[in-house]
Amino acid sequence: MVELYRLLALLLDVAFWIMLVFVIMSWLINFQVLNTRQPMVQQVWVGLNRLLQPIFDPIRRILPDTRPLDLSPLVVFVGIIALRDIILPAILL
């Protein structure tokens, strides 16, 4: 049971860091610090979008439309943190 907990915690930690990279990168692109015409930036950005859009799309359909601000990454962040810090330790007990 402890190994399963560690595996799930590791997966949630990886998901958390991937989400954090996505959010920071989106800020840097929006503030024109990063240029998406650079091949490396474009490859990372496209890869992150392909990875995370299937997670964000159902949440975007549920949330109200806040056009300039996308709240779906925030909802996923809160979900990951809740799973990692509240639900998984409670299951282990």
Secondary structure, DSSP 8 states (H G I E B T S, - for coil): -HHHHHHHHHHHHHHHHHHHHHHHHHHHHHTTSS-TTSHHHHHHHHHHHHHHHHHHHHHHHHS---TTS--HHHHHHHHHHHIIIIIHHHHH-
